[in-house]
Amino acid sequence: MSHGRPTLALELCVRLRQTRRVPEPVIDARALTKAYGLLPVLRGVDLTVETGESVAILGPNGAGKSTLLRILAGIARPAGGSLRLFGANCFPDRPGRATLARIGFVGHEPLVYRDLTARENLEHYARMYGLGNDHGTPRNGAASGTSAVAVAAGALERAELEGVAGRLARNLSRGMLQRLALARATLHRPDLLLLDEPFSGLDEHSSELLTASLRRAREAGVTSVLVTHDLARLAALASRVLVLESGRFCLDRAPTPPAEELTRIYRSATGLGDDDRVGNRP
């Protein structure tokens, strides 16, 4: 057996590994800071999320969770640090339209037009995202011959909102409005889904529908970042969990442990007592 010069095949293998391009993370944030007036909210946050990861963020009220999600969605701007989404510079540069079009965001506000019906809202967003062929060639995964009306109808059916499709958004229940917000956020098949307390105020049926939608998105390879206090659902949906405390991450755990263990870990990381409710602290 020769112990001298490596074979040509081995040399080619080494060169291939050296030149192989490593995919960029979906999210690559470094030392992000944000303050409101003199109140610091984010104090140097580092976050890397790879393609297909389902990440959950926990933390007490005021920890900076919603602020971080709004920054990732392009709605808010950090004060310092760096941010890359899908390999594109998004801070200090501003995120481009092509980058933002790959993101779906559900926040505390549903971001729908209250004086439009559920159907009209989704038809409007379908046209805005270039879905369907109402005004030319369909884009973003719409099938040939599909109209924005048909795209909206499909979204209404998946959200089980066909029965209230003609109702004004302002007259929808909390659960229905949240389902409409999720339908709006996923209409364009985003590569990154950002969800801020999506289960808040939902009844059991609406929560089950939302859970099923998130499972389908995860199975389809959609990358997601979820802020929630619902540890039981979180444990079933997330592949990784982080805890944000006073503007910094103090825990990063993968895979996500069962809900009971997660509660213990969370209390230890944040210093909550047994009488404190998880997710809230004065």
C-alpha positions in Angstrom: 0.0 0.0 0.0 1.4 3.4 -1.0 2.0 6.0 1.7 3.3 8.7 -0.7 1.5 11.2 -2.9 -2.4 11.0 -2.6 -4.3 9.6 -5.5 -5.8 12.0 -8.1 -9.3 11.0 -6.9 -8.4 12.0 -3.3 -7.0 15.4 -4.5 -10.2 16.1 -6.5 -12.3 15.2 -3.4 -10.3 17.7 -1.2 -10.6 20.4 -3.8 -14.3 19.9 -4.1 -14.8 20.2 -0.4 -12.7 23.4 -0.4 -14.7 25.0 -3.2 -18.1 23.8 -2.2 -20.3 26.8 -1.3 -21.9 26.6 2.1 -25.5 27.9 2.0 -26.1 31.2 3.7 -28.2 31.2 6.8 -31.8 32.5 6.4 -31.1 34.8 9.4 -27.6 36.0 10.4 -27.9 38.7 13.0 -24.8 40.1 14.9 -24.8 42.4 17.9 -28.2 43.9 17.2 -29.1 46.8 19.5 -32.3 48.8 19.8 -33.6 51.4 22.3 -36.7 53.4 22.8 -35.6 56.7 24.1 -33.2 56.0 27.0 -34.7 52.5 27.5 -32.4 49.8 25.9 -34.5 46.8 24.5 -31.9 44.8 22.6 -28.4 44.7 24.0 -26.3 43.0 21.4 -28.4 40.1 20.1 -26.7 37.4 18.0 -29.0 35.0 16.1 -28.3 32.5 13.3 -31.2 30.5 11.8 -30.5 27.9 9.1 -32.9 27.0 6.3 -35.7 24.8 7.4 -35.2 25.5 11.2 -38.3 26.0 13.3 -37.2 28.3 16.1 -39.2 29.4 19.2 -38.3 32.4 21.3 -39.4 32.6 24.9 -38.9 35.4 27.4 -40.6 37.6 30.0 -42.6 40.7 28.9 -40.3 43.5 27.9 -37.4 41.1 27.0 -37.4 42.4 23.4 -39.0 39.5 21.6 -41.5 41.5 19.6 -38.9 44.2 18.8 -36.6 41.5 17.4 -39.3 40.0 15.2 -40.3 43.4 13.9 -36.7 44.0 13.0 -36.4 40.7 11.2 -39.6 41.5 9.3 -38.2 44.8 8.1 -40.9 46.8 10.0 -38.4 48.3 12.6 -34.8 49.3 12.3 -32.1 48.4 14.8 -29.8 51.0 16.2 -26.6 49.0 15.7 -25.1 45.7 14.7 -25.5 43.8 11.4 -28.3 41.8 9.8 -28.3 39.5 6.8 -31.4 37.8 5.5 -31.1 35.1 2.8 -27.5 36.3 2.4 -28.5 39.9 1.6 -27.4 42.8 3.8 -30.4 44.3 5.6 -28.6 46.5 8.1 -26.9 48.9 7.9 -28.4 48.6 4.4 -32.2 48.5 4.1 -33.8 45.2 3.1 -34.7 45.1 -0.6 -38.2 44.3 -1.9 -37.1 40.9 -3.2 -35.9 40.0 0.3 -39.1 41.3 2.0 -41.2 39.3 -0.5 -39.8 36.1 0.9 -41.1 36.9 4.4 -44.5 36.3 6.0 -45.2 38.2 9.3 -48.0 37.8 11.8 -47.7 40.3 14.7 -50.0 41.8 17.3 -51.9 43.6 14.6 -53.4 41.4 11.8 -52.3 43.9 9.1 -55.5 43.6 7.1 -57.9 46.3 6.0 -60.8 46.5 8.5 -63.3 47.9 6.0 -62.7 45.2 3.4 -64.2 41.7 3.6 -62.0 38.7 4.3 -62.2 37.7 0.6 -61.4 41.2 -0.6 -58.4 41.4 1.8 -56.9 38.2 0.4 -57.6 39.1 -3.2 -55.9 42.4 -2.7 -52.8 40.8 -1.2 -52.8 38.1 -3.9 -52.6 40.9 -6.6 -50.0 42.8 -4.6 -47.7 39.8 -4.5 -48.2 39.1 -8.1 -50.2 35.9 -7.6 -52.6 34.8 -10.3 -52.7 36.1 -13.9 -55.2 39.0 -13.5 -52.7 41.4 -15.0 -50.2 39.2 -16.9 -48.0 36.2 -16.2 -48.6 34.6 -12.8 -45.6 34.7 -10.4 -44.7 33.3 -6.9 -45.9 29.8 -7.5 -49.3 30.6 -9.0 -50.4 28.0 -11.5 -51.1 29.1 -15.1 -54.7 30.0 -15.5 -55.1 30.8 -11.8 -56.6 34.2 -10.9 -56.1 36.2 -7.7 -59.7 35.4 -6.9 -59.0 31.7 -7.0 -55.8 32.1 -4.9 -57.8 33.9 -2.3 -60.6 31.3 -2.4 -58.1 28.6 -1.8 -56.6 30.4 1.2 -60.1 31.0 2.7 -60.8 27.3 2.4 -57.5 26.3 4.1 -58.2 28.7 6.9 -61.9 27.5 7.2 -63.1 31.0 6.6 -65.4 30.4 3.6 -68.5 30.9 5.7 -67.4 34.5 6.6 -65.6 35.4 3.3 -68.1 38.2 2.7 -67.9 39.6 6.3 -65.9 42.8 7.0 -62.7 42.2 8.8 -63.7 44.6 11.5 -66.7 42.3 12.3 -64.6 39.0 12.6 -64.0 37.4 15.9 -60.5 37.3 17.4 -59.9 33.8 16.2 -61.2 34.4 12.7 -59.1 37.6 12.4 -56.0 35.7 13.5 -56.7 33.0 10.9 -57.2 35.7 8.3 -53.8 37.2 9.3 -52.1 33.9 8.9 -53.7 33.3 5.5 -52.5 36.8 4.5 -49.0 36.1 5.7 -48.7 32.7 3.9 -50.5 33.6 0.7 -47.3 34.1 -1.2 -45.6 31.0 0.1 -42.9 32.8 2.1 -39.5 31.2 2.8 -39.4 32.7 6.3 -42.4 32.9 8.6 -42.3 35.2 11.6 -45.0 34.8 14.2 -45.5 36.9 17.3 -47.8 35.3 19.9 -50.1 33.7 17.2 -52.1 31.7 19.7 -53.0 34.6 21.9 -56.8 34.9 22.5 -57.6 31.9 20.2 -60.2 29.3 21.1 -59.2 25.6 21.0 -60.5 25.0 17.4 -58.6 28.1 16.0 -55.5 27.0 17.9 -55.7 23.5 16.4 -56.1 25.0 12.9 -53.1 27.2 13.4 -51.0 24.3 14.8 -51.9 22.2 11.8 -50.9 25.1 9.4 -47.6 25.5 11.2 -46.9 21.8 11.0 -47.6 21.8 7.3 -45.2 24.8 6.8 -42.5 23.0 8.8 -42.9 19.8 6.8 -42.7 21.9 3.6 -39.3 23.2 4.7 -40.4 26.7 5.6 -38.1 28.4 8.1 -39.9 29.9 11.0 -39.4 32.0 14.1 -42.2 31.8 16.7 -42.7 33.9 19.8 -45.1 32.3 22.2 -45.9 31.5 25.8 -47.7 28.3 24.9 -45.1 25.8 25.9 -47.2 22.7 25.1 -47.7 23.7 21.5 -44.1 25.1 21.2 -42.6 21.8 22.2 -44.5 20.1 19.3 -43.8 22.7 16.7 -40.2 24.0 17.3 -36.9 22.2 16.6 -35.0 24.7 18.7 -35.8 27.1 21.5 -34.1 30.2 22.7 -34.7 32.4 25.8 -34.4 36.2 25.6 -33.8 37.9 28.9 -33.2 41.7 29.3 -32.3 42.1 25.6 -29.9 39.2 25.3 -30.2 35.5 24.7 -29.4 33.5 27.8 -30.3 30.0 26.5 -30.2 28.2 23.1 -31.4 24.6 23.2 -31.9 22.0 20.4 -33.8 19.8 20.0 -36.7 21.4 22.0 -37.3 19.4 25.2 -40.7 18.3 26.4 -43.0 21.0 27.8 -42.5 20.0 31.5 -38.7 20.1 31.1 -38.8 23.2 29.1 -40.8 25.0 31.9 -38.1 24.0 34.4 -35.3 25.2 32.1 -37.1 28.4 31.3 -37.6 29.2 35.0 -33.9 28.5 35.7 -32.7 30.7 32.9 -34.9 33.7 33.7 -34.9 33.4 37.5 -38.7 33.0 37.7 -40.1 31.6 41.0 -42.7 28.8 41.2 -45.5 31.4 41.7 -44.6 33.3 38.5 -46.5 32.5 35.3 -44.2 31.4 32.5 -43.7 34.2 30.0 -44.7 37.1 32.3 -42.9 39.0 35.0 -43.3 42.5 36.3 
